[in-house]
Amino acid sequence: PGVQLPPPKPAVKNVIPTEEKPRETVEDGLLVGRYVRKVSLPLNPEVEVGYLVPVGLDGRPLPGAENMVFYGVANGEGGRVPCSQPWLRQLAKEFRCTVFSLGIRTNLDIAEDREQYYIYRESGWFGVVFGVQEKLAKRFGFPSRKLLLAGESSGGSMVQRIAAAHPDRVAAAAWCGGSRYDAERSGKGGVPCLVLNTWGCPGENASSAFA
């Protein structure tokens, strides 16, 4: 009795960053950004976008940042914050390139469904990748450049298929693992590819045959 309690603290609103209002911080020479993009694709009414841009002390992108790398995630990485992997940060910082990725939620139950599984052109994700590239280029005033691709496991299959479907928009692709490749679209004169297998991925035989 007689003790006056402090007023309740106002509720903190969890503001979801959008394309128009991304959440950005500068960490160790990198501008680290995130936003949510509405996509209305299977298992993904929206997708989280993450990006890393090398910047100087003035916060402006460094020369070379206009070279953009898309990282195709492995199946099961959809719950991870995009571009939170230390090696992606190292890639962006060491080579002074912009890196971006997508938090795609999916599962292997639909892996053979070309209209739902994210690695196939018919699923609609390729357009999202190029849309994010264009959005970031406009955001930072980058000149037009062909996209560089990297991926792991199913993400490796995805980036190979992007390169095969859009050779005019891709400079090169590299991946580790993968198994579902579009060999018919990867003839001579196509996009340069580096096919790796360093951890015994289930797609090792397919990767060797493709290479």
Summary of the structure (lengths in Angstrom):
residues: 211
radius of gyration: 19.4
end to end distance: 79.2
largest distance: 85.2
contacts: 645
relative contact order: 0.13
helix: 26%
strand: 27%
